Amino acid sequence: MNTLISVSHSHENNVSYEDVVDWNPSDIYRLQKAVIKQSLREIGDQRRSTTMRREAFDWLMSNDVHPFSAIVCCQAHKLDLEHLRMLVAHLVKDLN
């Protein structure tokens, strides 16, 4: 079963249109995994700006629920989100 995702575009001349992207479950699964990995890289990379690191940390700590939220991404990959949050919070004290 594929999922259709609507993507809006606008151009410099203010003309906008909408594309419908046909995502299959394996595409979504791979992207969810990539989002988790990228957020952990950003949180741990001292070369990143504090703002970027904070945004990644906030995403991980958020209780929002949508296809690419931390809750949904971790659930899809059978990761214990609460344990992951605890470890990251313990290791990353400079963002608080």
C-alpha positions as CSV (number, residue, x, y, z in Angstrom):
1,M,0.0,0.0,0.0
2,N,1.5,3.3,-1.1
3,T,0.9,6.6,0.7
4,L,0.3,9.8,-1.3
5,I,1.9,12.9,0.0
6,S,1.0,16.3,-1.3
7,V,3.9,18.7,-1.8
8,S,3.2,22.4,-2.5
9,H,5.6,24.4,-4.6
10,S,5.8,28.1,-5.3
11,H,8.0,30.0,-7.7
12,E,9.5,33.5,-7.8
13,N,6.6,34.6,-10.0
14,N,4.1,33.5,-7.3
15,V,2.8,30.7,-9.4
16,S,2.2,27.7,-7.2
17,Y,1.3,24.1,-8.0
18,E,0.9,20.9,-6.1
19,D,2.6,17.6,-6.8
20,V,1.5,14.3,-5.4
21,V,4.3,12.1,-4.4
22,D,3.7,8.3,-4.3
23,W,5.6,6.9,-1.4
24,N,5.7,3.2,-0.7
25,P,6.2,1.9,2.9
26,S,9.8,1.1,2.4
27,D,10.6,4.6,1.3
28,I,8.9,6.0,4.4
29,Y,10.7,3.4,6.6
30,R,14.1,4.4,5.2
31,L,13.4,8.1,5.5
32,Q,12.3,7.7,9.1
33,K,15.6,5.8,9.9
34,A,17.6,8.6,8.2
35,V,15.8,11.3,10.2
36,I,16.7,9.5,13.5
37,K,20.3,9.0,12.5
38,Q,20.6,12.6,11.3
39,S,19.1,14.1,14.4
40,L,21.5,12.1,16.6
41,R,24.5,13.2,14.4
42,E,23.4,16.9,14.8
43,I,22.9,16.6,18.5
44,G,26.3,15.1,19.1
45,D,28.3,17.2,16.6
46,Q,29.9,20.1,18.5
47,R,30.7,21.8,15.1
48,R,27.0,22.4,14.5
49,S,25.4,25.6,15.7
50,T,23.7,25.5,19.1
51,T,20.5,26.3,17.3
52,M,20.8,23.3,15.0
53,R,21.7,21.0,17.8
54,R,18.8,22.4,19.9
55,E,16.3,21.8,17.1
56,A,17.4,18.2,16.7
57,F,17.3,17.7,20.5
58,D,13.8,19.3,20.7
59,W,12.6,17.0,17.8
60,L,13.8,13.9,19.8
61,M,12.1,15.1,23.0
62,S,8.9,16.2,21.4
63,N,5.7,14.2,21.9
64,D,4.2,15.3,18.6
65,V,2.8,12.5,16.5
66,H,3.1,12.7,12.7
67,P,4.8,10.5,10.1
68,F,8.2,11.8,10.8
69,S,8.0,12.6,14.6
70,A,10.5,11.0,16.9
71,I,7.7,8.9,18.5
72,V,6.6,7.4,15.1
73,C,10.1,7.0,13.7
74,C,11.4,5.2,16.8
75,Q,8.3,3.0,17.0
76,A,8.7,2.0,13.3
77,H,12.2,0.9,14.0
78,K,11.4,-0.8,17.3
79,L,13.6,1.7,19.3
80,D,12.9,2.4,22.9
81,L,12.4,6.2,22.6
82,E,12.4,6.9,26.4
83,H,15.7,5.1,26.8
84,L,17.2,6.9,23.8
85,R,15.9,10.2,25.2
86,M,17.5,9.4,28.6
87,L,20.8,8.6,27.1
88,V,20.9,11.6,24.9
89,A,19.8,14.0,27.7
90,H,22.6,12.5,29.9
91,L,25.2,12.9,27.3
92,V,24.2,16.3,26.0
93,K,24.2,18.7,29.0
94,D,25.5,21.7,27.2
95,L,22.2,22.3,25.3
96,N,20.2,22.9,28.6
